[in-house]
Amino acid sequence: MTKWEYDGPILEIENLSISFFTRLREIPAVMDFSCTVQPGEAMGLVGESGCGKSTVALAVMRDLGKNGRITGGTIKFKGRDLTTMGEEELRDIRGSEIAMIYQEPMASLNPAMRIGQQLMEVPMIHEGLGKEEAHKRALEVVADVRLPDPARILNSFPHQLSGGQQQRIVIAMALMSKPALLILDEPTTALDVTVEAAVVDLVKDLGKKYGTSMLFISHNLGLVLEVCDRLCVMYSGEAVETGSIVDVFNKMQHPYTQALFRSIPLPGADKNARPLIAIPGNFPLPHERPKGCNFGPRCNYFADGRCNAADIPMVPVPGDDRHETRCIRVDEIDWAAKPVVERKHERTEPGRVVLKMDDLRKYYEVSASSLFGGGDKRVVKANETLSFEAREGETLAIVGESGCGKSTFAKVLMGLETATSGKIMLYDNEIQATPIESRSTDTVSGVQMVFQNPFDTLNPSMTVGRQIMRALEIFGVGASDAERRARMLELLDLVKLPRAFAERMPRQLSGGQKQRVGIARAFAGGAKIVVADEPVSALDVSVQAAVTDLLMEIQRQNRTTLLFISHDLSIVRYLSDRVMVMYLGHVVELGTTDQVFSPPYHPYTEALLSAVPIADTHVQKKHIVLEGEIPSAMNPPPGCPFQTRCRWKSKVPGGLCEREVPPVQVLAGGHQIKCHLSAEDFASMEPVIKIAAE
């Protein structure tokens, strides 16, 4: 029998328990975990950070480090128990029959070796292939992962490739020995949504082509729906529900699965009429898990004396395809009942214009250097003719891929950079040429920023209270320390953190709690405009719901203008009033949320919408995968910035797209699109996202 032929399950994990041993105690990371992957099947492993997903994957690879140990159960790969295998047997299987793709592609690539050498190593070591054969296979696999000019790619070093290209090389490396099982641990987290769509498409196609079984780890339910046949939902070290995608998505039978779905912005969610429902409480620490059901303290259906009496086993759900749940009240709960919306909000009417940008440009000069090819100075055109306005109490979302100029414009607004030309009016003051150190305290406190990563923005050696009081001091709030302390405690109330947290250090807080401290600090000086740069992308799904709800609530109270920078269009649709789409420094579309999310679209917006993974089996999406990467701002294409990737270009006669930057067309209701397409072309566009009747 060759290594590709096998009749039974490829992977069979039964009652697996894993612990990590520290000097103080044994910390159980995974308990009583079972899951089966059949040949050619893709199994999704879903759950929040710390639930044990990656630990399961590392256990399959037998790579738990010095202090991790399998304390019970078995992991069978093609019928052979991996837990009892010796190092030599494992070495033969790893990389050859089981391959793993990690979250950060650069961590898997050797920066000092050419791509070709790294790929060729795999079959040369595992299969004893000669150099010529290995090179031939490397060319073939690089073409398979849809990279242009495979010969050039093989001759490149990792740093010469973009993030999306690096991740494709890591996938190619994993496929070099045609493994029977491919483990993917959050393989697209670091990628743009359009690149993610292309990589997911690729993974699905290659899975079919090579007949590879997959274990796909993600916290994104929409991605799992697109890639997998079955899924397993994990919570705090345990599998709580497992079954086919259709059964679990449409007939969920565990309160945690239901709570997860209620906390993500699916089509139809609305910040005023149908707000998201955050999961109450916090994820338990591994050594502080409750008795009985781990989810009990956060569950709406908790029954004292039953749910916390003893360990709860997985039980089958009758009538479904291998559908199981870890809930003793499964038959008593009305799973079809609609959630109760505790409070609806009136739509906030935007007030006067507080921020206006006119023809803003930001260019960077890059010095000539023999290292980077010499020659003249080169210019990076980060922002081109940005024009828009934002009103009091309004949420304006700014979306686009990395490198489109979103963060550059935020830096210019904050005064961390000055504009090359154009105007920024904050109320009645021009601020585009005033760096932050020359701005008045009122201007600085009036425009604040909430950053993407809460871990990097807090001082690790200062208590939470002290950090907020320091901001108050800088903004000139309060005449004494006592006054500032009282205001700091009010700010903790505002972001719904217990006042006792004032004495805590940042390391004692979870990611969501740190982000709340960041928000409290941003509002310390009574900010009127808050720039939120991907403020929830580093947070778990359930925490995202709580943090976005908090931002909305503060906005309603203070009539704050929120500039929400994001690449997650689901969250943008949920909370924004207007949307600005950027591409390579240009604003290519601007309109109300309803205008931007329904046709006519800018061709780039159309592709962005098609790329968004949506965790709903009733959603039908038009399939548009963008070819190629976003061009460099140092060497933008002539004419329309999007013309190198546009599927509508052939509709425009005479090569106009390649020669001229398009005009801004103003359609009905003030909807702006920067495009050469005609009114007839726009009228012929169909919706990208349709919701089928249940």
N, C-alpha and C positions, 0 to 999 in steps of 0.2 A: 504493500500500500504506500503510495507517495504521500508527501506531507500535506498535499491538498485534499486527499480523499479521506473522509471520515463520516460515518453515518450518524452517530449520536450527537448530543449537544457539544458545541465547541467549548463553552465555558459553563461550569456548574459550580456555583458557590453555595455551600450549605451551612447554615447556623454559624457563620463566621463571627468570631469575636477578636478584637484587636485592642491591645492596651499599650500605652507609653509609660515607661517607668522613670520617675524623677527621684531625687534624693528623698523627697517628702512622702510621696505616695504613688500608687498605681493609678493612672488616669485611663479609664475605659473610653476608647475613641469610637469603636464600632461594637455593637452588641447584636447577636442573633440575626445576622444579615444573610439572606438567601436570595439568589437570582440566577436565572438560566438564560444563556444566549445560544440560540440554535444556529446552524450553518446559514450564512448569508443574511443573518438578522442584525438589525441595528437596535441596540438597547440604550435608552437614555437614562442617565442618572441625574436626578434633579433635586435641588435643595439649597438652603442658604449657606453662607460661609460657616465653616465649623461643624457642618452636619456629618462629615465623614466620607464625602464622595471621593476626594482625592486619596484618602487613606485606603479605601477599598482598591483603587487603581494601583497604588504603590504595593499593596499586599499581593495583587495578581502578579506584579513584576518581581515580587520578593525583594523589595527595595525600601524597607521601613526604617533604615538607619540603625544606629547602635542601640537606641533605647526603645525601639518599637518591636513588639512581639505579637505573633498570632497566639491567642490563648485558648482558642477552641474552634471547632468546625473544620471544614475542608474546602480547598479550591481545586477543582478538577479541570484540567485543560485536555480536551480530547480523551477523557477517561483516566488520565494520569494525575495523581495528586501532587500539586506543586508544593504543598506545605512540607512534604517529606523528601523532596528532591535535594541532591547534593549540588554544590556550586558548579561542578563541571556540566552536569545535565542542564542546569538552569541557563548556563552560558550558551549552550547550543540552541536553546529555545528562544531566549531573549534576542530581539533584533532580527531573528530569522523567522520564527513562527508567531511570536507576539511582539508587536512594535508599539511604541507610545509616542504621541505627539503632545508636547507641552504648550502651556499658555504663551510663554515668551520665546519667540523663535530664536533670538540671538543667544539665549542660554544654551541652545542645542547645537549651535554652529561654532566651529573653531575659527576665530577671526584671522588667524595667520595662515590658513590653508585655503587654496582655491576650491570653489564649489565642486568642480569635477573630481578632485582627489577625495573629497569627503564622501561623495556619492559612491565612487568606485570601491572604496574601502569595504562597504557593506557586503556585496556579493563575493569580493575577493577573500574576506575573512570567513564568512559563513558558508560559502559554497565552493570555495577554492577556484573561482573563475580566474582566467588569465586577464592581463591588462586590457587587451584589445576587446575581448568579450564584455568586460565590465564597462568599458567606455561606451560600447555600442548600447548596452542596456541603460546607462546613465542618460544618453541622448534621447532614447525612447521614452524614458520616464519623465524627463524634463518636458518633452513635447506633450506627454499625457497630462501634466499638471498645467497645461496651457500657458507656458511661458514663451515669449517671442525669442527667436534666434537662439536655440538651445546651445549651439557651439560657443557663442559669445558668453552665455550665462555660465557654462562650465568653466570658462576661463576667468571668471570674475571672482573677487573676494566678497565675503558677506556684506561688508559695509557699502559696497557699490550697488546694492539692491534695496528697494523700498521694503517697508514692513510686510506688505502683502506678498511681495516676491519671495522674501525670506521664509514666510510661513509656507508657501508652496514648495520651496526647496526642502523644508523639514518634512512635509507630506511625501515628497518624492523619495527622500531618504528612507522614510518608514516603509515605502512600498517597494524599495529596491529588491527585497528578497521575497516579495509576494507573500506577506504573512497571512496566517489564517485568522488572526485576531488583531484588530487595530484599536488601541485605546486612545481617545482624544480628550485631553483635559483642558476644557475652556479654550479651544484652539483659535477662537476668533475674537476674544475679548479686547485685544490691543488693536484691532483693525477697524477701519471705517466701515459704515454700514453697506456701501456699495461693494467694497472689497470683500466684506464678510459674505454678502450674497453670492459672489462669484466663487469664494472658497467653499461655501456650503454646497453649492451646485456641483462643484468639482468632487467633493468628498462623496456625495451621493452617486455620481456617475462612476467614480473609480471603484466604489464598493460593489456596484453591479458588475463592472467589467472584470474585476479580479475575484468576485465571489467572496470578498472579505467580510467577516463578521465584525461588528463594531460595538464598543462600549463608549458612548458619547456623554461626557460629563459637562453639565452646563447649569447655570441658574436661570437661563433664558428659555421659558416655556415655548415661545414662538419658534425658536431655532430647533428645539427638540421635536416639535410638531413637523417641521420641514424635513428633518433628517431621519427620524427614527420610526420603527414599526411598533415598538413597545417602550414603556418607561417604568421607572421605579422612583417613587418620591421618598426622599430621606428627611428625617428630622431628628436632630440631636443623637446621632449615632445609630438610629434604627431605620429600617425600611418601614414606612407606615402605609404605603399603598403601591401595588404593582399591577400592571395589566396592559392590554393593548392601548395604543394612543386613543382610539375612538372611545373605548370604554371609560378610560380614566378622565378624558377631557369632557365627555358628554354625560357620564353617569358616575361622577366622583362619589366615593363612598368613605372618605375620611375627612374629618373637620379641618385638618391642616391643609389638605389639597384644596378644599373649598375656600379656605381663608386666603391661600396664595392667589387663587384666581380672582378673588374679590379685591385684591390689593394691586392688581395691574391694570393699566389703562387700556382696556379693550375698546373697539369701536362701540359707540353708544354711551360710554362713560362721559360725564359732564361735571365740571367742577362746581356748578351751582345746583343743577337738578339731580344728578346721580353721582355724588362724590365717591371717591375710592374709600374702601373701608380698611384702615390699617389694622394689623394684628396687635391686640393689646399686649402690654408687658414686654419682657425681653427673653431672648434665647438663653436657656440655662447653661451655666458653666459645666464642663464635664464632671467635676467632683461635687456638683450641687444639684444633680438631677433629682426631680421629685420621685416619690414612690409611685408605682403603678404606671399610668400613662405619662410619658414625658411631656406631651402637649397639654396635659390637664389644666395647669394654672392659666393658660391663655385661651382655653376652649370655651365657646358659647354653650356647649352641651354638657359641660362637666357635671357629674353626679357624685357628690361626696359619699364616701363609703363604698362606692362601686368602682369608679375610675381610678381611685388611688389605693385600692385594697391589695392588689397583687400584680405581678408582671402580666402584661397583656400579649397574648400570642397573635400571630397572623391567622386570619380565618378566610376561607374562600367565599367569594360572592357568587351565589348560584346563578347559572344561566349564561355567564360571561366567559370569555376566553382567558383562562388562567388568571382571573382577576382576584386579588386578595387585599384585605385591609386589616389594620391593627386597631380595631375599635370595637368595644363591647356593646355600644349602643347603636350599631349600624342599622339594625332593623327598626329602631324606635324613632329615627330622625326622618323628617320630611325633607328629602334632598332636593325636591323640586321647588320648595318654597323660595319666593324672591326675598332678598335681604331687605330689612327694614331701614329706610333712610331716616336717620335721626333728625337731621336738619337740612332743609333746603335753603339756598341763599338767593337773594335777589341779585340779578346781574348788576355789577357796578358800572355806572356810566362814566366813561373817561372824561376828565376835565380839560383844562387848558394845556397848550403845548408847553412842556417843560424842557425838552431837549430837541434841538434841530441841527441836522448835519446837512451841509451844502457842498457838493462837489469835493468831498474830502479825499485827499490822496496821501498815501504814506509810502515813500520809496526808501529803500536802504541801499547805500553804496557798499559794494564788496570790493576790497582792495585787490589789486592784481597780485599774483603770487606764483612763483615758479612751481610751487608744490601743486597748485590747482590749475596748471596749464598756462600761467603767465598772461601776457596780453594786457589790454586796457582794463580800467576799472569797469566793473559790471554793476548793473542796477537790479535790485529785487523789487518788483512792483507788488507790494503786499496788499495795498488797497487802491482801487481805481474809482474815482468819481462816485463816492458813496453819498447818497442823498436820501434822507428819511427824517421823520419826526416822531417823537413819542410823547404821549399825553399823561397827565396826572392820573394815577389809579389804573393804568393800563399795563397789560403784560404783552411785550413784543418779543417774540421768539426769533432767534437768529440761528439758522441751520446751514449746514454745509460740511464737506469733508475736511480732514486735516489739511492745512496748507491753503485754505480758501480765504484766510484773512480775518476770521472771526475774532481771534484773540488779539491780533495786532490792533484792530479797531478799538477793542476794549482797553488796551494799554494806552492808546492815544486819548481816549475819553478820560481815563483815570489820571492822566498827566505823567505816566511812566515813560511815555514817548511824546514827542511833539509832531504835529502834522507837517507834511511837505508843502501842501497847499490846501485851499478850501477853508470852510468855516465850521466851528462847533459852537452853537449858542446854548448856554445853560441858563434858563430863564432869559435875562436880557444881557448876559455877559458873554463875550467871546473868550473861549478858553483853549482853542486849538494850539496856540503857541506858548502857553504858560506851563512849564514843567511843574511837577507836584510840589517841589520845594519852594516855588514862588507863589503857590496858590494860597488864598486866604483860608483860615481854619473853617469858615462856613462852607466854602466850596469843597474842601477835602471831606468834611463830615457829611456833606450833602450827597456826595457820590461815593458809594462804597461797593466793595466787591465780596462775593462769597465764592471761594475757590473750589476746584474740583476735588482736591484731595485734602480732607480735613486733617490728616496726620501731619502734613508738612507745614500747616499754617499756625500751629499752636506751639508755644515755647514749652519744651518738655520739662523744664526745671521750675516752672511757675504754676501756682494753683490756678484753677479755672477762674475763681473770683478775682484774683490779682490781675489776670490778663484782661478781663473786661474792665476793671477799674483803671488800668493803665490807658486803655482806649478812651475812657471818659475824661481822664486827666489831659490827654493830648487834645481832645476836642473841646476842652475848657468847660466841661459840664460839672456842676457842683462846686461849692466854695470850700468844702472841707472833705477829708477822707470819709467822715461819717455820712455826709450827703451822698458821696459817690458810692459808698457801700450800700446805702438804701436803694439807690437807682440800679446798682448791679443786681440786687436781689429781685427787683421788679423785672429786670431783663431776663433773669432765669425763669421767672413766672411766665413771661411773654413766650419763651421758647419751650415751655412745658417741661422744664427740668426741676427736680426737687432742689430746694434752697440749700440743702446739705451738700450739694455738688460743688458749692463755692470753695470748699476746703479740699476738694479732690485734685489729684494731679492728672494730666491728660492720659497717661498710660492706664489709669483706672477706668477709662471710659470706652464704650464701644464706638464703632465708626459713626453710627447715627447720632450718638450723644455728642461726639466731637463736632459733627457738622452743625448741631444745634448751638454749640458754643460759638462757632464761627458766625452763625446768623445773629446771635445775641450781640456779638462784638460789632458786626456791620451796622446794627441798628442803634449802637450806643450813642451816636451823635445825632440821632433823629434823621437818619438818611432819607432823602427824598427820592433818589434814584439808586437802585441796587442792581449791579451787574452780577448775575449768577452764572458763572462759567462752569457748565457741566456739574451742577451742585449735587446731583444724586447718582451720577454714573458709577461712583466708587462704592455705592451702598447696596445692601441687599434689597430685593424686591419689596418685602413688607415694610422695610425702613423707608424706602423711597416714598411710599404712599404717605407715611406720617410726616416726612420732611416737606413734601410738596404741599400737603394740606396746611402745614404750619406756615409756609411762605404765603399761601393764599389768604390765610386768616390775618396775618400781620398786614398784608397789603390792604385788605378790606378796612382794618382799623385805622391805618395810617395814611391811606390813599397813596401808597408808594408806587412809583413807576418801576416795573421790573423788566430788565432786559435779560432774557433767559437764553443763554447760549447752549445749544445742545445738538447732538446728532441723532437723538432718539425721537423719531417723529411721532411715536405713540404718545409720549408724555407731552410733546409740543401740542398735539391735537387736543389733548385733555385740558391743558391749562392756559393756552395763549389766546389773546384776543386778535392779534395780528401776527403774521409770519413774514420774515424777510429771508429769502434763500440766496446764499452767496456761493459764487464759484470763481476761483482764481482771482480774488480781489474785487470782482464785480457783484453788484446786486442784480441777480437775473430775474427775480420775481418778488413782488411785494403786494400783500393784500390781506383781507381778513382771513381768519382760519378757514371759514367755509369756502371762500374763494380759492385758496391755495390747495385745499384738499379735494376739490372737485374740478372736472375739466371746464375750460381749457387750461392746460398747464404749460409751463416752460418745459422743453424736452428733458432738462436736467431734473426738474422737480418730479416729472413723471417717473424717471428712473429711480429717484430716491424713494418715492412711495412704494414702488414695486419691490424695493430691496428690504423693506421693513418686515421683520418676522412678526406675525400676529398669532397669538395663542388662542385661535378660535377656529374650530373645524368648519364653521359655516361661512368663513370668509373665502371668497374666490379672488385671486390676484392675477393681474396680467403679468406675464413673466418677461421682464426686461433686464438682461444682465449687461452692464456697461463693460465694454472691452477697453483694455488699456488703463493706465494709471492717470491720476490728475497731473497735468504738465507742470513743469517747474515755473515759479514766478520769476525766475531769473531769465528764462527763455520762453515766454508765453507764445502760443501760436498766433499767427497773424489773423486779423478779422475777428470773428466771434470766439471768445475764449473756450467755448464748449465744442467747437466744430470737429475736433479730432475724435470725439466719442459719441457724436450725435447720430441717432438713427433716422432723424427727419431731414438731414442735410440735403438729400437728393431731391426733396420737394421744392427747394429754393433754386430758381434758375440762374444760370450764368456764373456759377462759382462765387456768388455774392458773400456767402458765409466765410469763405477763405480770404476775402479781400477787406471787408468792412466790418467794423464793430457795429452790431445792430442798434437801431434806435429803441428807446423805451416806448412801447405801445401801451396806451391807457385804455383798458377795456371797460365794460359795464361796471358801475359801482366803484370806480377808482382803482380797479385791479391792474397792477403794472407788470408787464412782461417784456424783458429785453431780448427781442428775437426777430429774425427776418421772416418768419412764417406769415402767411396771409390770413385774413379773417376766415376764409373758407377752410384752411388747414386747421385753424383753432376750432372751428365749428365741428370738424369731423372727429375730434378727439373723443375717445371713450373713457369711462371711469376705469382707474387702475384697480381700485378695491371695491368689490361688490359683496354684499352680505346676502347669502342664499336664505330662503325661507326655511324654518326648522321643520 
